[in-house]
Amino acid sequence: MPPIKVLYIEDKPDMIELIKLMLAKKNYEVVGAVGGREGLTALQQSTPDIVLLDLMMPDMDGWEVFRAMKSNRSFEHIPVIVLTARAQSIDKVLGLHIAKVDDYLTKPFSQAELMASIERVLSVKKPPIDRT
């Protein structure tokens, strides 16, 4: 079975490396992108199965990246899990119910929480809509 391709968009390279280590044990192939702009470029270069997205990044925040993804027919079907330090309940409500991200985890989170979230989101992933 081919590995599941994960794109992690985060402005801290050490967090990207940590997630790579956590997910490599479970046969996930993680591509890290430092910042929102680099994340959108990485998205275009290799379409992942799922995106892990930080919200607070200096060059382009996560919500801008999310909106750009969802406004592009090539990427709108890719599930997004937000991984953020923004732990206030209003942020989570905005993410899950207004923006409609697939899941919202606050840092710090455990490897078990991350794996459960990814597996849950991928189990309900809908196939892309054929627009031809």
DOLOZA-582157 format. One record per atom (N, C-alpha, C): residue in one letter; atom name; x, y, z. Coordinates in nm, 2 decimals, m for minus. Example, Ala and Ser with C-alpha at 12.3 -4.5 7.8 and 13.67 -1.06 7.14 Angstrom:
BEGIN
SITE residuo atomo      x      y      z
SITE       A     N   1.32  m0.57   0.78
SITE       A    CA   1.23  m0.45   0.78
SITE       A     C   1.32  m0.33   0.78
SITE       S     N   1.28  m0.22   0.71
SITE       S    CA   1.37  m0.11   0.71
SITE       S     C   1.29   0.00   0.79
//
This chain:
BEGIN
SITE residuo atomo      x      y      z
SITE       M     N   0.09  m0.12   0.00
SITE       M    CA   0.00   0.00   0.00
SITE       M     C   0.09   0.12   0.00
SITE       P     N   0.07   0.22  m0.09
SITE       P    CA   0.15   0.34  m0.10
SITE       P     C   0.13   0.42   0.03
SITE       P     N   0.23   0.50   0.07
SITE       P    CA   0.21   0.58   0.18
SITE       P     C   0.11   0.70   0.16
SITE       I     N   0.05   0.74   0.26
SITE       I    CA  m0.04   0.85   0.26
SITE       I     C   0.04   0.98   0.25
SITE       K     N   0.01   1.07   0.16
SITE       K    CA   0.09   1.19   0.14
SITE       K     C   0.03   1.30   0.22
SITE       V     N   0.11   1.36   0.31
SITE       V    CA   0.07   1.47   0.40
SITE       V     C   0.15   1.59   0.37
SITE       L     N   0.09   1.70   0.36
SITE       L    CA   0.16   1.83   0.34
SITE       L     C   0.14   1.91   0.48
SITE       Y     N   0.25   1.94   0.54
SITE       Y    CA   0.24   2.01   0.67
SITE       Y     C   0.29   2.15   0.64
SITE       I     N   0.20   2.25   0.66
SITE       I    CA   0.24   2.39   0.63
SITE       I     C   0.25   2.46   0.77
SITE       E     N   0.37   2.50   0.80
SITE       E    CA   0.40   2.55   0.94
SITE       E     C   0.52   2.64   0.93
SITE       D     N   0.53   2.75   1.01
SITE       D    CA   0.64   2.84   1.00
SITE       D     C   0.76   2.80   1.08
SITE       K     N   0.75   2.69   1.16
SITE       K    CA   0.86   2.65   1.25
SITE       K     C   0.92   2.52   1.19
SITE       P     N   1.04   2.52   1.14
SITE       P    CA   1.10   2.40   1.08
SITE       P     C   1.11   2.28   1.18
SITE       D     N   1.13   2.32   1.31
SITE       D    CA   1.14   2.21   1.41
SITE       D     C   1.01   2.14   1.43
SITE       M     N   0.90   2.21   1.42
SITE       M    CA   0.77   2.14   1.43
SITE       M     C   0.74   2.05   1.31
SITE       I     N   0.79   2.09   1.19
SITE       I    CA   0.77   2.01   1.07
SITE       I     C   0.85   1.88   1.09
SITE       E     N   0.97   1.89   1.14
SITE       E    CA   1.06   1.77   1.16
SITE       E     C   0.99   1.68   1.27
SITE       L     N   0.94   1.73   1.37
SITE       L    CA   0.87   1.65   1.47
SITE       L     C   0.75   1.58   1.41
SITE       I     N   0.67   1.64   1.33
SITE       I    CA   0.56   1.57   1.27
SITE       I     C   0.61   1.47   1.17
SITE       K     N   0.71   1.50   1.10
SITE       K    CA   0.77   1.40   1.01
SITE       K     C   0.81   1.27   1.09
SITE       L     N   0.87   1.29   1.20
SITE       L    CA   0.91   1.17   1.28
SITE       L     C   0.79   1.10   1.33
SITE       M     N   0.69   1.17   1.38
SITE       M    CA   0.57   1.11   1.43
SITE       M     C   0.50   1.02   1.33
SITE       L     N   0.49   1.08   1.21
SITE       L    CA   0.41   1.01   1.11
SITE       L     C   0.48   0.91   1.02
SITE       A     N   0.62   0.92   1.02
SITE       A    CA   0.70   0.82   0.94
SITE       A     C   0.68   0.68   1.00
SITE       K     N   0.66   0.67   1.13
SITE       K    CA   0.64   0.54   1.19
SITE       K     C   0.51   0.47   1.14
SITE       K     N   0.42   0.55   1.09
SITE       K    CA   0.29   0.50   1.05
SITE       K     C   0.27   0.49   0.90
SITE       N     N   0.39   0.50   0.82
SITE       N    CA   0.38   0.49   0.68
SITE       N     C   0.32   0.61   0.61
SITE       Y     N   0.34   0.73   0.67
SITE       Y    CA   0.29   0.85   0.61
SITE       Y     C   0.41   0.92   0.55
SITE       E     N   0.40   0.98   0.43
SITE       E    CA   0.50   1.05   0.36
SITE       E     C   0.47   1.20   0.39
SITE       V     N   0.56   1.27   0.46
SITE       V    CA   0.53   1.41   0.50
SITE       V     C   0.62   1.50   0.42
SITE       V     N   0.56   1.60   0.36
SITE       V    CA   0.63   1.71   0.29
SITE       V     C   0.60   1.83   0.38
SITE       G     N   0.71   1.90   0.42
SITE       G    CA   0.70   2.02   0.50
SITE       G     C   0.72   2.14   0.42
SITE       A     N   0.64   2.24   0.45
SITE       A    CA   0.65   2.37   0.38
SITE       A     C   0.66   2.48   0.49
SITE       V     N   0.76   2.56   0.48
SITE       V    CA   0.78   2.67   0.58
SITE       V     C   0.71   2.79   0.54
SITE       G     N   0.59   2.81   0.60
SITE       G    CA   0.51   2.93   0.56
SITE       G     C   0.40   2.91   0.46
SITE       G     N   0.31   3.00   0.46
SITE       G    CA   0.19   2.98   0.37
SITE       G     C   0.22   2.99   0.22
SITE       R     N   0.30   3.08   0.18
SITE       R    CA   0.33   3.09   0.04
SITE       R     C   0.40   2.96  m0.01
SITE       E     N   0.50   2.91   0.07
SITE       E    CA   0.57   2.79   0.03
SITE       E     C   0.47   2.67   0.03
SITE       G     N   0.38   2.68   0.12
SITE       G    CA   0.28   2.57   0.13
SITE       G     C   0.19   2.57   0.01
SITE       L     N   0.15   2.68  m0.05
SITE       L    CA   0.07   2.68  m0.17
SITE       L     C   0.15   2.63  m0.29
SITE       T     N   0.28   2.67  m0.29
SITE       T    CA   0.36   2.62  m0.40
SITE       T     C   0.38   2.46  m0.39
SITE       A     N   0.40   2.41  m0.27
SITE       A    CA   0.41   2.27  m0.25
SITE       A     C   0.29   2.20  m0.29
SITE       L     N   0.17   2.26  m0.26
SITE       L    CA   0.04   2.20  m0.29
SITE       L     C   0.03   2.18  m0.44
SITE       Q     N   0.08   2.28  m0.52
SITE       Q    CA   0.07   2.27  m0.66
SITE       Q     C   0.17   2.17  m0.72
SITE       Q     N   0.28   2.15  m0.65
SITE       Q    CA   0.38   2.06  m0.70
SITE       Q     C   0.35   1.91  m0.68
SITE       S     N   0.28   1.88  m0.57
SITE       S    CA   0.24   1.74  m0.55
SITE       S     C   0.12   1.74  m0.46
SITE       T     N   0.01   1.70  m0.52
SITE       T    CA  m0.12   1.70  m0.45
SITE       T     C  m0.12   1.59  m0.34
SITE       P     N  m0.13   1.64  m0.21
SITE       P    CA  m0.13   1.55  m0.10
SITE       P     C  m0.27   1.49  m0.07
SITE       D     N  m0.27   1.39   0.01
SITE       D    CA  m0.40   1.32   0.05
SITE       D     C  m0.47   1.41   0.16
SITE       I     N  m0.38   1.48   0.24
SITE       I    CA  m0.43   1.56   0.35
SITE       I     C  m0.33   1.67   0.38
SITE       V     N  m0.39   1.78   0.43
SITE       V    CA  m0.30   1.90   0.47
SITE       V     C  m0.32   1.92   0.62
SITE       L     N  m0.20   1.94   0.68
SITE       L    CA  m0.20   1.99   0.82
SITE       L     C  m0.15   2.13   0.81
SITE       L     N  m0.23   2.22   0.88
SITE       L    CA  m0.21   2.36   0.85
SITE       L     C  m0.20   2.44   0.98
SITE       D     N  m0.09   2.51   1.00
SITE       D    CA  m0.08   2.61   1.11
SITE       D     C  m0.16   2.73   1.08
SITE       L     N  m0.21   2.81   1.17
SITE       L    CA  m0.28   2.93   1.15
SITE       L     C  m0.19   3.05   1.15
SITE       M     N  m0.10   3.06   1.25
SITE       M    CA  m0.03   3.18   1.28
SITE       M     C   0.11   3.17   1.21
SITE       M     N   0.12   3.23   1.09
SITE       M    CA   0.24   3.23   1.02
SITE       M     C   0.26   3.37   0.97
SITE       P     N   0.39   3.42   0.96
SITE       P    CA   0.41   3.56   0.93
SITE       P     C   0.39   3.60   0.79
SITE       D     N   0.41   3.51   0.69
SITE       D    CA   0.41   3.56   0.55
SITE       D     C   0.26   3.55   0.50
SITE       M     N   0.19   3.45   0.54
SITE       M    CA   0.05   3.44   0.49
SITE       M     C  m0.01   3.35   0.59
SITE       D     N  m0.12   3.39   0.66
SITE       D    CA  m0.17   3.31   0.77
SITE       D     C  m0.25   3.19   0.71
SITE       G     N  m0.27   3.10   0.80
SITE       G    CA  m0.34   2.97   0.77
SITE       G     C  m0.48   2.99   0.70
SITE       W     N  m0.55   3.09   0.75
SITE       W    CA  m0.68   3.11   0.69
SITE       W     C  m0.67   3.15   0.55
SITE       E     N  m0.57   3.23   0.51
SITE       E    CA  m0.55   3.27   0.37
SITE       E     C  m0.52   3.15   0.29
SITE       V     N  m0.43   3.07   0.34
SITE       V    CA  m0.39   2.94   0.27
SITE       V     C  m0.52   2.86   0.25
SITE       F     N  m0.60   2.84   0.36
SITE       F    CA  m0.72   2.76   0.35
SITE       F     C  m0.82   2.81   0.24
SITE       R     N  m0.84   2.94   0.24
SITE       R    CA  m0.93   3.00   0.14
SITE       R     C  m0.87   2.98   0.00
SITE       A     N  m0.74   3.00  m0.02
SITE       A    CA  m0.69   2.98  m0.15
SITE       A     C  m0.70   2.83  m0.19
SITE       M     N  m0.69   2.74  m0.10
SITE       M    CA  m0.71   2.60  m0.13
SITE       M     C  m0.85   2.57  m0.18
SITE       K     N  m0.94   2.62  m0.09
SITE       K    CA  m1.08   2.58  m0.12
SITE       K     C  m1.14   2.66  m0.24
SITE       S     N  m1.08   2.76  m0.28
SITE       S    CA  m1.13   2.83  m0.40
SITE       S     C  m1.07   2.78  m0.53
SITE       N     N  m0.99   2.68  m0.52
SITE       N    CA  m0.92   2.61  m0.63
SITE       N     C  m0.98   2.47  m0.65
SITE       R     N  m1.05   2.45  m0.76
SITE       R    CA  m1.11   2.32  m0.79
SITE       R     C  m1.02   2.20  m0.78
SITE       S     N  m0.89   2.22  m0.81
SITE       S    CA  m0.80   2.11  m0.80
SITE       S     C  m0.77   2.07  m0.66
SITE       F     N  m0.79   2.16  m0.56
SITE       F    CA  m0.75   2.13  m0.42
SITE       F     C  m0.87   2.13  m0.32
SITE       E     N  m0.99   2.17  m0.37
SITE       E    CA  m1.10   2.19  m0.27
SITE       E     C  m1.14   2.06  m0.20
SITE       H     N  m1.11   1.95  m0.26
SITE       H    CA  m1.15   1.82  m0.20
SITE       H     C  m1.05   1.77  m0.10
SITE       I     N  m0.93   1.83  m0.09
SITE       I    CA  m0.83   1.78   0.01
SITE       I     C  m0.87   1.82   0.15
SITE       P     N  m0.87   1.72   0.24
SITE       P    CA  m0.91   1.76   0.38
SITE       P     C  m0.80   1.84   0.45
SITE       V     N  m0.84   1.92   0.54
SITE       V    CA  m0.74   2.01   0.61
SITE       V     C  m0.77   1.99   0.76
SITE       I     N  m0.66   1.96   0.83
SITE       I    CA  m0.66   1.96   0.98
SITE       I     C  m0.58   2.08   1.03
SITE       V     N  m0.64   2.17   1.10
SITE       V    CA  m0.56   2.28   1.16
SITE       V     C  m0.49   2.24   1.28
SITE       L     N  m0.36   2.27   1.29
SITE       L    CA  m0.28   2.24   1.41
SITE       L     C  m0.23   2.38   1.46
SITE       T     N  m0.28   2.43   1.57
SITE       T    CA  m0.25   2.57   1.61
SITE       T     C  m0.24   2.58   1.76
SITE       A     N  m0.18   2.69   1.80
SITE       A    CA  m0.17   2.73   1.94
SITE       A     C  m0.30   2.81   1.98
SITE       R     N  m0.38   2.84   1.88
SITE       R    CA  m0.50   2.92   1.91
SITE       R     C  m0.60   2.83   1.98
SITE       A     N  m0.61   2.83   2.11
SITE       A    CA  m0.69   2.74   2.19
SITE       A     C  m0.82   2.79   2.24
SITE       Q     N  m0.85   2.91   2.21
SITE       Q    CA  m0.98   2.97   2.26
SITE       Q     C  m1.09   2.90   2.18
SITE       S     N  m1.20   2.87   2.26
SITE       S    CA  m1.31   2.80   2.20
SITE       S     C  m1.37   2.87   2.08
SITE       I     N  m1.37   3.00   2.07
SITE       I    CA  m1.42   3.08   1.96
SITE       I     C  m1.34   3.05   1.83
SITE       D     N  m1.21   3.03   1.85
SITE       D    CA  m1.13   3.00   1.73
SITE       D     C  m1.16   2.86   1.68
SITE       K     N  m1.19   2.77   1.77
SITE       K    CA  m1.22   2.63   1.72
SITE       K     C  m1.36   2.63   1.66
SITE       V     N  m1.45   2.70   1.71
SITE       V    CA  m1.59   2.71   1.65
SITE       V     C  m1.58   2.78   1.51
SITE       L     N  m1.50   2.88   1.50
SITE       L    CA  m1.48   2.95   1.37
SITE       L     C  m1.42   2.85   1.27
SITE       G     N  m1.32   2.77   1.31
SITE       G    CA  m1.26   2.68   1.22
SITE       G     C  m1.35   2.57   1.18
SITE       L     N  m1.41   2.50   1.28
SITE       L    CA  m1.49   2.38   1.25
SITE       L     C  m1.63   2.41   1.18
SITE       H     N  m1.69   2.52   1.23
SITE       H    CA  m1.83   2.54   1.19
SITE       H     C  m1.85   2.65   1.09
SITE       I     N  m1.76   2.75   1.09
SITE       I    CA  m1.77   2.86   0.99
SITE       I     C  m1.68   2.83   0.87
SITE       A     N  m1.56   2.80   0.89
SITE       A    CA  m1.47   2.78   0.78
SITE       A     C  m1.48   2.64   0.73
SITE       K     N  m1.53   2.55   0.81
SITE       K    CA  m1.55   2.40   0.77
SITE       K     C  m1.42   2.33   0.75
SITE       V     N  m1.32   2.35   0.84
SITE       V    CA  m1.20   2.27   0.83
SITE       V     C  m1.24   2.13   0.88
SITE       D     N  m1.17   2.03   0.84
SITE       D    CA  m1.20   1.89   0.88
SITE       D     C  m1.18   1.85   1.02
SITE       D     N  m1.08   1.92   1.08
SITE       D    CA  m1.06   1.90   1.23
SITE       D     C  m0.97   2.01   1.27
SITE       Y     N  m0.96   2.03   1.41
SITE       Y    CA  m0.89   2.14   1.47
SITE       Y     C  m0.82   2.09   1.59
SITE       L     N  m0.69   2.08   1.59
SITE       L    CA  m0.62   2.04   1.71
SITE       L     C  m0.54   2.16   1.76
SITE       T     N  m0.53   2.17   1.90
SITE       T    CA  m0.46   2.28   1.96
SITE       T     C  m0.32   2.22   2.01
SITE       K     N  m0.22   2.30   1.99
SITE       K    CA  m0.09   2.26   2.04
SITE       K     C  m0.08   2.29   2.19
SITE       P     N  m0.02   2.21   2.27
SITE       P    CA   0.05   2.08   2.23
SITE       P     C  m0.06   1.97   2.22
SITE       F     N  m0.03   1.88   2.13
SITE       F    CA  m0.12   1.76   2.11
SITE       F     C  m0.03   1.64   2.12
SITE       S     N  m0.09   1.53   2.14
SITE       S    CA  m0.01   1.40   2.15
SITE       S     C  m0.01   1.33   2.01
SITE       Q     N   0.09   1.24   2.00
SITE       Q    CA   0.09   1.17   1.87
SITE       Q     C  m0.04   1.09   1.85
SITE       A     N  m0.09   1.03   1.96
SITE       A    CA  m0.22   0.96   1.95
SITE       A     C  m0.33   1.05   1.90
SITE       E     N  m0.34   1.17   1.95
SITE       E    CA  m0.44   1.27   1.91
SITE       E     C  m0.43   1.30   1.76
SITE       L     N  m0.31   1.32   1.72
SITE       L    CA  m0.29   1.35   1.58
SITE       L     C  m0.32   1.24   1.49
SITE       M     N  m0.28   1.12   1.52
SITE       M    CA  m0.31   1.00   1.44
SITE       M     C  m0.46   0.97   1.44
SITE       A     N  m0.52   0.99   1.55
SITE       A    CA  m0.67   0.96   1.55
SITE       A     C  m0.74   1.07   1.46
SITE       S     N  m0.70   1.19   1.47
SITE       S    CA  m0.76   1.29   1.39
SITE       S     C  m0.74   1.26   1.24
SITE       I     N  m0.61   1.23   1.20
SITE       I    CA  m0.59   1.20   1.06
SITE       I     C  m0.67   1.08   1.01
SITE       E     N  m0.67   0.97   1.09
SITE       E    CA  m0.74   0.85   1.05
SITE       E     C  m0.89   0.88   1.04
SITE       R     N  m0.94   0.96   1.13
SITE       R    CA  m1.09   0.99   1.13
SITE       R     C  m1.12   1.07   1.00
SITE       V     N  m1.04   1.17   0.98
SITE       V    CA  m1.06   1.26   0.86
SITE       V     C  m1.05   1.18   0.73
SITE       L     N  m0.95   1.10   0.72
SITE       L    CA  m0.93   1.02   0.60
SITE       L     C  m1.04   0.92   0.58
SITE       S     N  m1.09   0.87   0.69
SITE       S    CA  m1.20   0.76   0.67
SITE       S     C  m1.33   0.82   0.62
SITE       V     N  m1.35   0.95   0.63
SITE       V    CA  m1.47   1.01   0.58
SITE       V     C  m1.44   1.10   0.46
SITE       K     N  m1.32   1.09   0.41
SITE       K    CA  m1.28   1.17   0.30
SITE       K     C  m1.37   1.14   0.18
SITE       K     N  m1.42   1.24   0.11
SITE       K    CA  m1.50   1.22  m0.01
SITE       K     C  m1.41   1.23  m0.13
SITE       P     N  m1.43   1.15  m0.23
SITE       P    CA  m1.35   1.16  m0.35
SITE       P     C  m1.38   1.29  m0.42
SITE       P     N  m1.28   1.33  m0.50
SITE       P    CA  m1.30   1.46  m0.57
SITE       P     C  m1.41   1.45  m0.67
SITE       I     N  m1.48   1.56  m0.69
SITE       I    CA  m1.59   1.57  m0.78
SITE       I     C  m1.53   1.57  m0.93
SITE       D     N  m1.59   1.49  m1.01
SITE       D    CA  m1.54   1.48  m1.15
SITE       D     C  m1.61   1.60  m1.22
SITE       R     N  m1.54   1.70  m1.27
SITE       R    CA  m1.60   1.81  m1.33
SITE       R     C  m1.58   1.81  m1.48
SITE       T     N  m1.55   1.70  m1.54
SITE       T    CA  m1.53   1.69  m1.68
SITE       T     C  m1.66   1.67  m1.76
//
